[in-house]
Amino acid sequence: MRKPRDIDSELKALADKAKQLKERRVQQLGELVIATGADGLDPDNWPVRCSSVGTSDAAQGRAGADAARRSFKGRGASLRAELRTSRTALLRAIAARHRLDARKARTDMRDWQVQRRERTRLLIELGGLVVKAGGELTDDDRAAL
């Protein structure tokens, strides 16, 4: 006989891992903001800054474009890949937690759950017998059975 699994501790471990992945994602987003230099900008002035890049001095606009390009060529691309990896790991952890929840539900041995499973199994078997007997419910005519 197999040793019963401690599903609660596994769920707790998965929840802790999901929490760590969320914290890591936030940290990496902060690193991306710092690497691109967006942390020094005022969010209220973003539209003004974006519209003034091309209209003022051409050299100043070019310098801003080069600086932005360098920041995205450098650390930004690897941060994007790391964020994608952490999101994938988070989704896998959530799926594993759902699988554990389903397994826990299947092995639930409370009396009412066991009776419910037995009744469901009986109804499925009866439905199979009706199909094998060739009975078809036309217009939901249950009396014909």
Salt bridges, closest charged atoms under 4 A:
ASP8 OD1 - LYS104 NZ 2.76
GLU10 OE1 - ARG5 NH2 2.67
ASP16 OD2 - LYS12 NZ 3.60
GLU31 OE1 - ARG75 NH2 3.56
ASP66 OD1 - ARG62 NH2 3.38
ASP66 OD1 - ARG69 NH1 3.04
GLU82 OE2 - ARG75 NH1 3.81
ASP108 OD2 - ARG110 NH2 2.52
GLU125 OE2 - ARG121 NE 3.49
ASP140 OD1 - ARG142 NE 3.11
